[in-house]
Amino acid sequence: MLHYNRNFKIRWKNMEQLNYRSVFDIIGPVMVGPSSSHTAGAARIGKVVRNIFGEQPDTVDIYLYESFAKTYRGHGTDIALVGGLLGMDPDDSRLGDSLKIAYESGMEVLFTPKKEKAEHPNMVRMVVYKGEHKLSVTGISIGGGNIQISEVNGFKLSLSLGTPTFIIVHQDVPGMIAKVSQLLSEATLNIGTMTVTRESKGEKAIMIIEVDERNSDVLEKIRKLEHIYSAAYFD
């Protein structure tokens, strides 16, 4: 059953200061589950992890903190996170069966509630594996189905994914920034901000690129570049 989240209080002065893309940014998302923070937000975190990883993982370690750790079963956070990893949206009717679907598809999932304090009460760290391919992502559900990504592969970030964003994991070799920038230029995409960081010289690196226009057509060209591990686009 679909639910509309009506648990909100908006002050007019805050509405004047913020730009909303739709009415659902105010009243909350259409979703399966009782809580926008614990289900809709969790499903979106899971789907972001899946998109960055680029494929369905074989093994998933899910570390839950504070409120997520205490209520993840009762509020459906577990099924939402796994549903997102399977590529489901918060309003997907299959979400309630996500644990069963994951099991039947051979995806092994381990939930570990943590006792230590976290930067936010609705925080989860997901570590996904497929062969030697590994990815770690920390996500926060900030309410109303909105999320933030605060860590990818140990790199500290602050991503709300509220603007068109490319997240590219690649090997640290000369010329990668120039090659990606050239493809974006050819697609007439203007770069607003770019963050580049790496584990160490010659190892894995990550590019976070926010652009001014919504256009995902260039994504496949980026993925075909040599030394790219994964590339994802969010708008």
Phi, psi and omega in degrees: 000138180273142180237142171260126180283117182248008183272083182212152173223118182241126173274139185302322182295329178287324180295327179291333185272341187253149176256118181257136179283332179202170179297335181288344172291341181262308185273349179105168188275160165282130190203166169259122179128169188271346191218129179294323180288317188270341180242301181298311179298318180296319179297322179291322176299313180301320181289324175299316179300315179300316182292321177293319181294325175089357180196168178284127180286160174273325184227139182225126171253122183243115181255118185253142185236146173049242184300319177301319182293326185279328190234015189297331178279313183294327182262003176078016179297324181297312181290330180290315179300314181291321177301317176299319178298332178275001178093012182274148173272166181300336181259013181290127182294344180275356188304319181297339180256015188298322181296319178294317180296319178298316179299314182294335179270001177086014179268118181268127185236132177236122177262131180231102175290134181253147183266340185287158178294152180231170181289344179207145183293337178252070184238143178219142172243125182244128177243118185244147184225146166209106187061232178273355179282122183223143179215136175241129180223133173251127181234154180231132174263113190260005177112148179067019183083359180276150184224164170226146174253122185251351180201137171225119180052039179085352179275125179285128182227175171213084185245125174262348180057033178272351176235159179304125188222134171256133173241117188235120175258127187211168174282141181282090177230155180300141173095353184294317180298317180296319182294315180293317179299322179296318179296320178294321178296317179296333178271008182055038176259122180271130181279124176274307176220151176221131175238129179233129177214165185214159176292308176194170184304126177083354181263201181291143176226166180222137175248128172247114186236119173261131182242164187276336184240154177273115181196109182260003185299330184282350186302315182296326177293321177297316181298333182276352178294146176294144177077012175269126175274314178201154177216134181225154180232135179229137176227000000 
